[in-house]
Amino acid sequence: MNPPFTIHRMTKPSGSALPFHSHDEAQLTYAASGMIQLHTDKGVWLVPPQLAAWIPAGVPHRLDIMTDAELWMVNWQPTAIADWAPPDFPDRAFASRVTPLLRSLLAAAIEDDPATVKAELMVRLILLELSAVSNAPTYLPMPQSPVAKRVAEIVIGDHRNRMDLNQLASRAATSVRTVSRLFPAETGMTLKAWRQRARIVRTMEQLARGKSVADVASDAGFSSTAAFSFAFRQVTATTPGTFLCAPED
């Protein structure tokens, strides 16, 4: 009898993608090396080696490969989730911190025969070790209303942060009052905080692609690398250099 889970290991080159799709199983995706970006209709996660991405069964998603990456994936059938997941396990997509134990479990599961009792115990422990990171700094929640979406698109295009709030609202054919109301309601963040998050997430992508901190800071419109590092730390609670370091085994 086949186990109610599968384990996959693959390498993907920078610039490739797994286009929008969904599957009948829940999936955990971990970039053992490199960096990926996950898109759902709710938002965008940048997923460095410090994080792993969880996608529930049936949720459409896309993976962009930001740098050459080795991906480890575990898929659980619905029966396995029902039997093995904790009662309070989230029913939404999320990012989980990769603890040393979680990485060790994934590394061992990838090497083992999935038909063994040991492999089953490991994937059951993986479910118990997953811990959703609420408001993860690499996550950009996307607004859902047409007006807020227009504002978000303009903000993302204005990555040097040149437009003020009045200009943004005018370009989106709305009012400052409407924008200030919609963003907290739809993303859980003020527009100011969302805008800074979007700006920093874009710099993460560039850092992942190998650009220098100085070049990334200049491209994003920061006055200096020190100003960029300060803003980066405010959003991520870490420095650009630390962000790029893989977790220790």
N, C-alpha and C positions, 0 to 999 in steps of 0.2 A: 504494500500500500504506500502510495506516495505521500510524503510529509505535506502538511498544509502551509508550507512556505518554500520559497526558492531564494537562492543566493547567487548573485552575479558579480563578476569583476570585468571591467572593460577600460580601455584607454581611448580617449577622445582628443583630437588635435584642437589647438586654439582656433576659435572662429567657427567651429562646427556647432550644430544645435540638434536637439531632439524636438521637433515641432509639436504644437499643441496636440495633446492626446490625453486619454484617461485609461485606466485599467480597473479590472474587477477586484484587484488586491490593493491593500494599503502598501505604501512603499516608503522605505527610508533610504535616502541617497546621501552618501558621504564621499567627499573628494579627499582621498588619502593623500593626493598631491594635486597642486593646481587650485583653481578656483572656478566656481560655476555660479550662474545666476538663474534663479527660479522665478517664473512668472505664473500667477493665477489671476483670476478676475478680481481678487481682493487686494492684490499688491505684488510687490517685487522683493525678493530676498536675494542679497548677495551672500554666497555661502563659501567662506574660506574654510581651511582645515580645522578651525576652532569650533565650527558648527556643523550640524547635519540637518538635512531637510526632511520633514515628514509630510507625506501627501496621503490623505484618506482615499479609500476606494471611490472611484467615480468622479473625482475632482479633475477637471481639465487643467493641464499645466504644460509649460514649455521649459526646457532647459537650454540655456546658452552656455557654451564652454568658453570662459574668459581667457584661460591659459591652457596649455597642454595639461591634461588631467587624467589621473587614474581614479575611476569611480568604483565604489563598493556599494552595491544595492541589495537590500533584503526586502522581499515581498511576502506579506502575510495574507492568507485567504481570510474572508470574513469570519469563518468559524474559529480560526486561531485567535483573531482579535477578541472575539466574544469570550473565548475560554481563558486566554492568557493575559490580556491587558488589565491594568488596574481599573477599578470601578469608575474612577474620576478621570480616565484617560481622555484627552481632548478629542473632539470630533471634527477638528478643523486642521488646516495646514499650519505648521509651525516650524520654527528652528529650535534645535536642542543643542545645548553645549555638549561638546565631546569631552567627557571626563576621561582620565586615564583608564578607568575600568571599561567604559563604553568603547574606547578605541581598541583595547585589548580583546574585548569580546568580538568586535567586528573583524579584527585581524585573524583571530583564531577560527571564527566561523567561515571566513573566506577560504581558509586552507583545509577545512574538514569536509568529510563526506556528509552531505545533508541528510542522508538516510540513517545516520547514527543517533543514538540517544543523546550523546554528548552535544551534537549540533542542535538538537531540539532544545536542550537545556540552555544553550547559549543564546538562541534567538528569543527564548522566553525571558531570559535575564535582560536582553537588550531592551525589550518593551518596558521592563521595570526600571531600567536605568535612564530611559529617555525623560527629559525634563524640559517642558516648553519654556522658552525664554520670552516672557511677555515684553512687547515693545523692544525687541532685539534691535540694536543700533544699525544693523545692516538691512533692516526691513523698512520698506517704504510703502505704507498703506495707501491705496489709491482711492480717491473719492468716487462716488457712484453716480451722482447727479450730472446732467449734461453741463450745467454752468460750472460746477466745481472741476469737472474734467477739463473744460477749456482752460480754466485758470492753471490747473496742474501742468498741462501741456506747455503753456506759455512759460511757467516757472522753470520747467526742465530745460526749455530752449534758452532761457536766460541764465546760463550756468555761471556767468560772471557777476550775477546779482546786481545788475545795473538799474533795473526798473524799481521804482517805489510802488507802494501799495495802490496809489491812485492810478498810476499808469497800468498796472496789472489789471485792475478792475475795468478800466476803460477799454483795454485791448480785448477783454473777454466779454464786453458788452453787458456788464453788470455793475453793481455798486460795492463800495468798500464794506458797507454794512452787511450785505448779503454774503460776501466772501468770508467775512469774519465770523459769521454765524455757521456757514456750511462746513468749513474745514474741521472745527472741533466736533461737530455732530457726525461727520462722515468718516473722519480718520482718527479721532481721538487726540488730535494735535492742533494747536493754533497754526494759522498759515505761516507765521514767522518761524515756528519750530519745524514745520513740515518743509519749508523752503530750505532751511539750513540742513535738514536731514537729506533732502534730495541732492543738495550741493555736495555734501560729504560723501554720500553713496557714489556719486559720479567720480569723485577723486579716488575712492577705493578701487573702482574699476580700472582707472588709469594706473594706479600703483601696481595692481595685479598684473597689468600688461607690461610692466618693467620700466615705466617712466620714472624719472628721478623725482624726489620730493620737491626740489626747487622748481622743476618744470611744471609739475602738477599744481603747485601753489600759484604759480604765475598764470597758468591757463584758467584756473578757477577764479582769478581776479583778486587774490589775497595780496596785501601790500608787502608781505614778507613770508619767509618760511616759518618764522616764529609765530606770526599771526595765524597761518594755516594750521600749524601744530596745535595751537591753543584751541582753535575751533574744532579740529578733529578730536581732540581729547574731550571737549565738552559733549560731543555727540556720542563718542564710542567708549569713553573712559579709558582710552589707551592712546599710545602714540602711533604715528604712521608706521614706524619701523617695527614696533611690537605687533601691530595688526598683521603684518605680513609673515610673521614667524609661525611655523606650524607648531601645534601642541606637542609637548614631550610625551614619549611613550610611558 
